[in-house]
Amino acid sequence: MAELAFTAGDLAQVRFVVSPMWQVVTSFRLLSNHTGHPGHASVSPAHRPWTEQVRPRVAAAGLDRGWLAGLIPPAGFLPYFLNPAPTGAAPTLAMELAAVRNASADRIRRDLDHLAYHRGPLDARLRSLHHDPDTRLARLTEEIHTYWELALAPYWARIRAALDTDVFHRAHQVAEHGAGHVLNDLHTAVRWDDGKLHLTRRSRPLSRTTAGPGLLLVPSAFTGPRVPTRVAPPEPPQLVYPARGTASIWTPRPATGTGTDALAAVLGRSRTRLLSELDTPASTTQLAHRTGLSPAAVSQYLTALRDAGLVSAHRAGRSVLYARTAAAETLLEAATNA
């Protein structure tokens, strides 16, 4: 068990961060787990709708054999350079990828050496990253962006809403009960007591001289049984915890009834039907098959919905997946609850 002491100054620097890169790292670990080992990020039934949709896309793109597959083991150490400390509360993926590309060669090599110490010799791809970080980082970040488009971007409106809701809830709890109450409520492996944060499943020691000031609390929709941490001074330590209510992200949300009838009077029945069908991301061909509309009509309606900010498009190999935006989710929820 590791213990991290807090001064009043450290408590004053505790903050929440919604990090796209942490969703990349934790989701890839969850997606790639096939062993069922107790220490691994086992796939819960709540995540199966996502894994069943995403795993074939990731395999078809070869990402299960790429850079991320080498850098993100099923359990244990995660290279620190993949998750630099965010400068704001809600960085974009582009901002975080820029920070990854700006990682120092020394930081990358230390992380790869540590990875090799625990996992054995690096593969050829990671050896090339160790030898020439500046050139290889561009390829790595390109792969991360591809993974994002395949696995996370089509679902980001729902994921982001769940993470934001978690942060709002916990910020309210801080105001009502104090930071100690919130730290005690993050995970069964995290405990706050007598001015110290206890991490019961971390074997390596912690101290302020080795951890940096404050603490960044990062909600994730994809954490497993362990709580990932990043400790790389002088940056503040990061602790990734499971966001509340993430199981509901993948729960189908029916959007039918009198509420959507009223919405159809505004958007049109076919456009409203397509929004309802996009409970999970789908291609034009899939939507045409489900609705009985012609592919040309579906494409026309989707273009109108995209222009209105209600649908987003994401390249998945030779296909394009369409997904509801946060604005569409809000509109449908308001309509069905009316």
C-alpha positions as CSV (number, residue, x, y, z in Angstrom):
1,M,0.0,0.0,0.0
2,A,1.2,3.5,-0.9
3,E,0.6,6.7,1.1
4,L,0.6,10.2,-0.2
5,A,0.7,13.0,2.4
6,F,-1.2,16.3,1.8
7,T,-0.4,19.7,3.1
8,A,-3.0,22.5,3.0
9,G,-1.3,23.7,-0.2
10,D,-1.6,20.3,-1.8
11,L,-5.3,20.2,-1.0
12,A,-5.7,23.6,-2.6
13,Q,-4.2,22.2,-5.8
14,V,-6.6,19.2,-6.1
15,R,-8.6,19.5,-9.3
16,F,-10.6,17.5,-11.7
17,V,-9.7,17.0,-15.4
18,V,-11.6,15.4,-18.2
19,S,-8.8,13.9,-20.4
20,P,-9.4,12.4,-23.8
21,M,-5.9,10.7,-23.7
22,W,-6.8,8.9,-20.5
23,Q,-9.9,7.6,-22.2
24,V,-7.7,6.4,-25.1
25,V,-5.3,4.5,-22.7
26,T,-7.9,3.0,-20.4
27,S,-10.3,2.0,-23.2
28,F,-7.5,0.4,-25.3
29,R,-6.4,-1.6,-22.3
30,L,-10.0,-2.7,-21.7
31,L,-10.6,-3.6,-25.3
32,S,-7.4,-5.6,-25.8
33,N,-7.8,-7.7,-22.7
34,H,-8.6,-11.3,-23.6
35,T,-7.1,-13.2,-20.7
36,G,-9.5,-12.7,-17.9
37,H,-6.6,-12.5,-15.5
38,P,-7.7,-11.0,-12.1
39,G,-5.2,-8.2,-12.4
40,H,-6.3,-7.2,-15.9
41,A,-9.0,-4.8,-16.9
42,S,-11.7,-7.3,-17.3
43,V,-14.6,-6.4,-19.7
44,S,-17.8,-6.0,-17.6
45,P,-21.2,-6.8,-19.1
46,A,-21.9,-3.0,-19.1
47,H,-19.1,-2.5,-21.6
48,R,-19.8,-5.4,-23.9
49,P,-22.1,-3.4,-26.3
50,W,-19.1,-1.0,-26.9
51,T,-16.4,-3.8,-27.1
52,E,-18.6,-5.8,-29.5
53,Q,-19.0,-2.9,-31.9
54,V,-15.5,-1.5,-31.6
55,R,-13.2,-4.6,-31.5
56,P,-13.8,-5.6,-35.1
57,R,-13.1,-2.1,-36.4
58,V,-9.9,-1.9,-34.4
59,A,-8.8,-5.3,-35.6
60,A,-9.6,-4.5,-39.2
61,A,-7.4,-1.4,-39.0
62,G,-4.6,-3.4,-37.5
63,L,-4.5,-1.4,-34.4
64,D,-4.5,-4.5,-32.2
65,R,-1.0,-5.1,-33.6
66,G,0.3,-1.5,-33.7
67,W,2.0,1.1,-31.5
68,L,-0.7,1.2,-28.8
69,A,-0.6,-2.6,-28.5
70,G,3.0,-2.5,-27.7
71,L,2.8,0.5,-25.3
72,I,-0.3,-0.5,-23.3
73,P,0.0,-3.9,-21.6
74,P,-3.0,-5.7,-20.2
75,A,-1.9,-4.7,-16.7
76,G,0.8,-2.8,-14.9
77,F,2.9,0.2,-16.0
78,L,1.6,2.7,-18.5
79,P,4.2,4.9,-20.2
80,Y,3.9,8.4,-18.6
81,F,4.6,10.3,-21.8
82,L,1.2,9.2,-23.1
83,N,-0.6,11.2,-20.4
84,P,1.2,14.5,-19.8
85,A,-0.4,16.7,-17.1
86,P,-3.3,18.7,-18.8
87,T,-3.1,22.4,-18.4
88,G,-6.8,23.0,-18.2
89,A,-9.9,21.2,-16.9
90,A,-11.0,19.9,-20.3
91,P,-8.3,19.7,-22.9
92,T,-9.1,18.5,-26.4
93,L,-7.6,15.4,-28.0
94,A,-5.6,17.7,-30.3
95,M,-4.1,19.6,-27.3
96,E,-3.1,16.4,-25.6
97,L,-1.6,14.8,-28.8
98,A,0.5,18.0,-29.2
99,A,1.7,17.5,-25.6
100,V,2.6,13.8,-26.5
101,R,4.5,14.9,-29.5
102,N,6.4,17.4,-27.4
103,A,7.5,14.8,-24.9
104,S,11.3,14.8,-24.3
105,A,13.4,12.0,-25.7
106,D,14.7,11.4,-22.2
107,R,11.1,11.0,-20.8
108,I,10.2,8.5,-23.6
109,R,13.4,6.5,-23.2
110,R,13.0,6.2,-19.4
111,D,9.4,5.0,-19.9
112,L,10.4,2.5,-22.5
113,D,13.2,1.2,-20.3
114,H,10.8,0.8,-17.5
115,L,8.3,-1.0,-19.7
116,A,11.1,-3.4,-20.9
117,Y,12.1,-4.0,-17.3
118,H,8.6,-5.3,-16.5
119,R,7.6,-6.9,-19.8
120,G,10.8,-8.0,-21.4
121,P,12.6,-6.9,-24.5
122,L,10.9,-4.2,-26.6
123,D,9.6,-5.2,-30.1
124,A,11.1,-3.7,-33.2
125,R,8.6,-0.8,-33.3
126,L,9.2,0.3,-29.8
127,R,13.0,-0.1,-30.2
128,S,12.7,2.4,-33.2
129,L,10.8,4.8,-30.9
130,H,13.6,4.5,-28.3
131,H,16.2,5.1,-31.0
132,D,14.5,8.0,-32.8
133,P,11.6,9.5,-30.7
134,D,11.2,12.7,-32.7
135,T,10.4,10.8,-36.0
136,R,8.4,7.9,-34.5
137,L,6.2,10.1,-32.3
138,A,4.4,11.4,-35.4
139,R,3.5,7.9,-36.4
140,L,2.3,7.0,-32.9
141,T,0.1,10.1,-32.6
142,E,-1.4,9.4,-36.1
143,E,-2.4,5.9,-34.8
144,I,-3.9,7.4,-31.7
145,H,-6.0,9.7,-33.8
146,T,-7.1,6.7,-35.9
147,Y,-8.0,4.7,-32.8
148,W,-10.0,7.7,-31.5
149,E,-12.0,8.0,-34.7
150,L,-12.8,4.3,-34.7
151,A,-13.4,3.6,-31.0
152,L,-14.3,6.8,-29.1
153,A,-15.3,9.7,-31.3
154,P,-18.7,8.2,-32.4
155,Y,-19.5,7.8,-28.7
156,W,-17.8,10.9,-27.3
157,A,-21.0,12.9,-26.8
158,R,-22.3,10.3,-24.4
159,I,-18.9,9.6,-22.8
160,R,-18.2,13.3,-22.3
161,A,-21.7,13.9,-20.8
162,A,-21.1,11.1,-18.2
163,L,-17.7,12.4,-17.3
164,D,-18.9,16.0,-16.9
165,T,-21.8,14.8,-14.8
166,D,-19.4,12.9,-12.5
167,V,-17.2,16.0,-12.1
168,F,-20.2,18.2,-11.4
169,H,-21.5,15.7,-8.8
170,R,-18.1,15.4,-7.0
171,A,-17.5,19.2,-7.1
172,H,-20.8,19.6,-5.4
173,Q,-19.8,17.0,-2.8
174,V,-16.6,18.9,-2.2
175,A,-18.6,22.1,-1.5
176,E,-21.0,20.2,0.8
177,H,-18.7,17.7,2.6
178,G,-15.1,18.6,1.8
179,A,-12.4,17.1,-0.3
180,G,-11.7,14.2,2.1
181,H,-15.3,12.9,1.6
182,V,-14.8,12.9,-2.1
183,L,-11.4,11.2,-2.0
184,N,-12.9,8.4,0.1
185,D,-15.7,7.9,-2.5
186,L,-13.5,7.5,-5.6
187,H,-12.7,3.7,-5.5
188,T,-12.5,0.9,-3.0
189,A,-8.7,1.0,-3.5
190,V,-8.5,4.6,-2.5
191,R,-8.8,5.8,1.1
192,W,-8.4,9.2,2.8
193,D,-7.3,9.3,6.4
194,D,-5.4,11.6,8.7
195,G,-4.2,13.9,5.9
196,K,-3.0,11.0,3.7
197,L,-4.2,9.4,0.6
198,H,-3.9,5.6,0.8
199,L,-3.7,3.5,-2.4
200,T,-4.2,-0.1,-1.3
201,R,-3.3,-1.7,-4.6
202,R,-0.1,0.3,-5.4
203,S,3.1,-1.4,-4.2
204,R,5.5,1.4,-5.1
205,P,6.1,4.0,-2.4
206,L,4.9,7.6,-2.8
207,S,6.1,10.8,-1.3
208,R,5.8,14.5,-2.1
209,T,9.4,14.7,-3.2
210,T,8.7,11.9,-5.8
211,A,5.2,12.9,-6.7
212,G,4.9,16.7,-7.1
213,P,2.4,19.0,-5.5
214,G,-1.4,18.7,-5.6
215,L,-3.4,16.0,-7.3
216,L,-5.3,15.6,-10.6
217,L,-8.4,13.5,-10.4
218,V,-9.3,12.1,-13.8
219,P,-12.7,10.3,-14.3
220,S,-12.7,7.5,-16.9
221,A,-15.5,5.5,-18.5
222,F,-13.2,2.5,-19.0
223,T,-11.3,1.7,-15.8
224,G,-10.8,-1.8,-14.6
225,P,-10.3,-3.2,-11.0
226,R,-7.2,-1.1,-10.5
227,V,-6.8,2.7,-10.2
228,P,-4.2,3.9,-12.8
229,T,-1.8,6.6,-11.6
230,R,0.9,8.8,-13.1
231,V,3.6,10.1,-10.9
232,A,6.2,12.2,-12.7
233,P,7.4,15.2,-10.8
234,P,7.5,18.2,-11.0
235,E,4.0,17.6,-12.5
236,P,1.2,16.8,-10.0
237,P,0.3,13.2,-9.6
238,Q,-2.7,11.9,-11.6
239,L,-5.2,9.4,-10.3
240,V,-7.8,7.9,-12.7
241,Y,-11.0,6.6,-11.2
242,P,-14.2,5.1,-12.5
243,A,-16.8,7.8,-13.3
244,R,-20.2,7.4,-11.8
245,G,-23.0,6.1,-14.1
246,T,-20.8,4.9,-17.0
247,A,-22.8,1.7,-17.4
248,S,-25.7,3.8,-18.7
249,I,-23.5,5.1,-21.5
250,W,-24.0,1.9,-23.5
251,T,-27.7,1.3,-22.4
252,P,-30.0,1.7,-25.4
253,R,-32.2,4.8,-25.1
254,P,-35.5,4.4,-27.0
255,A,-36.6,7.5,-28.7
256,T,-40.1,6.8,-29.7
257,G,-43.6,8.0,-28.7
258,T,-45.5,11.2,-28.6
259,G,-42.4,13.2,-27.7
260,T,-40.7,12.2,-31.0
261,D,-43.9,12.7,-32.9
262,A,-43.7,16.4,-31.8
263,L,-40.1,16.5,-32.8
264,A,-41.0,14.9,-36.2
265,A,-43.3,17.8,-36.8
266,V,-40.2,20.1,-36.7
267,L,-37.4,17.9,-38.2
268,G,-39.5,15.7,-40.4
269,R,-40.4,12.1,-39.7
270,S,-37.5,10.5,-41.6
271,R,-34.9,12.7,-40.0
272,T,-36.3,12.0,-36.6
273,R,-36.3,8.3,-37.3
274,L,-32.7,8.4,-38.3
275,L,-31.8,10.2,-35.0
276,S,-33.7,7.5,-33.1
277,E,-31.8,4.8,-35.0
278,L,-28.4,6.4,-34.1
279,D,-28.7,5.1,-30.6
280,T,-25.5,3.3,-31.7
281,P,-23.2,4.7,-34.4
282,A,-24.1,3.3,-37.9
283,S,-23.2,3.7,-41.6
284,T,-25.5,4.9,-44.3
285,T,-26.0,1.3,-45.5
286,Q,-26.9,0.1,-42.0
287,L,-29.4,2.9,-41.5
288,A,-31.0,2.3,-44.9
289,H,-31.4,-1.4,-44.0
290,R,-33.0,-0.6,-40.6
291,T,-35.4,2.1,-41.8
292,G,-36.3,0.9,-45.3
293,L,-35.2,4.3,-46.7
294,S,-33.0,4.3,-49.8
295,P,-29.3,4.9,-49.3
296,A,-29.5,8.1,-51.3
297,A,-32.3,9.4,-49.1
298,V,-30.5,8.4,-45.9
299,S,-27.4,10.2,-47.1
300,Q,-29.4,13.4,-47.9
301,Y,-31.1,13.4,-44.5
302,L,-27.8,12.8,-42.7
303,T,-26.2,15.7,-44.5
304,A,-29.0,17.9,-43.3
305,L,-28.7,16.7,-39.8
306,R,-24.9,17.1,-39.8
307,D,-25.3,20.7,-41.1
308,A,-27.6,21.3,-38.2
309,G,-25.1,20.0,-35.7
310,L,-27.2,17.0,-34.7
311,V,-25.0,14.3,-36.3
312,S,-21.2,13.8,-36.6
313,A,-19.4,11.6,-39.1
314,H,-16.3,9.4,-38.4
315,R,-14.2,7.5,-40.9
316,A,-14.0,3.8,-40.2
317,G,-12.0,2.1,-42.9
318,R,-14.0,2.3,-46.1
319,S,-17.1,3.3,-44.3
320,V,-18.3,6.4,-42.5
321,L,-20.0,6.0,-39.1
322,Y,-22.6,8.6,-38.1
323,A,-23.4,9.4,-34.5
324,R,-25.7,11.7,-32.5
325,T,-24.0,14.8,-31.1
326,A,-24.6,16.1,-27.6
327,A,-27.1,18.6,-29.0
328,A,-29.1,15.7,-30.5
329,E,-29.0,13.7,-27.3
330,T,-30.3,16.8,-25.4
331,L,-33.0,17.3,-28.0
332,L,-34.3,13.7,-28.0
333,E,-34.2,13.6,-24.2
334,A,-36.3,16.8,-24.0
335,A,-38.7,15.5,-26.6
336,T,-39.3,12.1,-24.9
337,N,-39.7,13.7,-21.5
338,A,-42.1,16.3,-22.7
